[in-house]
Amino acid sequence: MKKLSIILLSLALFMLGGCSLEPPQWAKPAKKDKLEDIKIGLSVSTLNNPFFVSLKDGVVKEAKKNQMETIVVDAQNDSAKQINDVEDLIQQGVDVLLINPTDSSAISTAVQSANAIGIPVITLDRSAEKGDVVTLVASDNVKGGQMAGDFIVEKLGEGAKVAELEGVPGASATRERGKGFHLTADKKLEVVAKQSADFDRTKGLNVMENILQGHPDIQAVFAHNDEMALGAIEAIASSGKDILVIGFDGNDDAIKSVKAGQMAATVAQQPELIGQLAVQAAADTMKGKKVEKAIPAPLKLVTE
């Protein structure tokens, strides 16, 4: 019912706006100079992942510092739930939406619903394929993936046999990290196996066990996030093999694993900073200030 009401409202605004893709002026949220008047809606792909918990914390802390209200919803890695969550946030009267998409394609529907009634949308860590997004606040995932590939070549030399644990299919981070990795891997490494483990530690463990059975001579693993890398390390430890593992995110467990000599490296993002930058962009947007279409958060390779 809620979804139907959003669709009908969007259609009505479209018609009243003279068949323009822009909503009529009365439907657009007023610019707000007082930050304490701004209500932020934050939709996170999952809070069952330390990286996104840190991202959420960054948003909440920065908003609180500026006396802005925040409503947080957890999509639980379910794209259909995330669309419903965003529609609920719209009905709760949020002034701006911060969305960390579960699926970059599926979230487009929700982004377009917000666009139709003039609510600004900012995406975090992952992009939306369609709809008008004010800005994407994220690390350079392509560069990070290439950093991982270059590290493997540096440690093992060209021609090393590598497995790749991919993230959630359809997520922009999956595509971009894979793209960056293959810029190096396709020329200098032999990728003998690659399979999705959905950015999940348990799935990373199970997928790695299966890969080891089919390819016992693997020398290195690149996982699109730390959770899958940590799962892969468990599988490798049980096999008794010595395999180089590189993760991506730089979460606390991964940093500990690197320091303990278990994970070889992680491409570290700064999730709290991503959250902080997104809130700052939201504040500027509501004040009518110009915001860059992409706001980068720096990366660094963490090794022992």
Secondary structure by P-SEA (a helix, b strand, c coil): caaaaaaaaaaaaaaaaccccccccccccccccccccbbbbbbbcccccaaaaaaaaaaaaaaaaacbbbbbbbccccaaaaaaaaaaaaaacccbbbbbccccccaaaaaaaaaaabbbbbbccccccccccccccccaaaaaaaaaaaaaaaaccccccbbbbbcccccaaaaaaaaaaaccccccccccccccccccaaaaaaaaaaaaaacccccbbbbccaaaaaaaaaaaaaaccbbbbbbccccaaaaaaaaaccccccccccaaaaaaaaaaaaaaaaaccccccbbbbbbbbbcc
